[in-house]
Amino acid sequence: MRAQRGFTLLEVLIAMTVFATAAIAVINAANIQLSALPTLRETTLANYVAHNRLVEARLESDFPDLGTRSGRSEMAEREWHWRQQVIKASDENLRLIRVQISLDDRFDGVLAEAETYVAKPD
């Protein structure tokens, strides 16, 4: 008598079930990653807008006045709304500039926030 080689039908079905389960898990993970791409793109662009606004604020004057300002910027064919706050720091020679970015002027959803300190010139 010769020993038979190969898999039984039950072993093949179990292997296919394991593979199908793993494939579904991989597809679901890829789907989650793909659905997050627009949000990641939006957040990245909002961070660019925030940092650009900080640079503009630093270039506008030597020492910024306290208060809040708002405005609009365009980037990547979209209009972004920014709100800039200049806050007095604990040191009289420093100001904190904080910028928030949103897609609407009510700032219901802040997509990015950046801040920097500006020193009073000598």
Secondary structure, DSSP 4 states (H G I P E B T S, - for coil): -PPP-S--HHHHHHHHHHHHHHHHHHHHHHHHHHHHHHHHHHHHHHHHHHHHHHHHHHHH-SSPPSEEEEEEEEETTEEEEEEEEEEE-SSTTEEEEEEEEESSTT-SSEEEEEEEEEEPP-
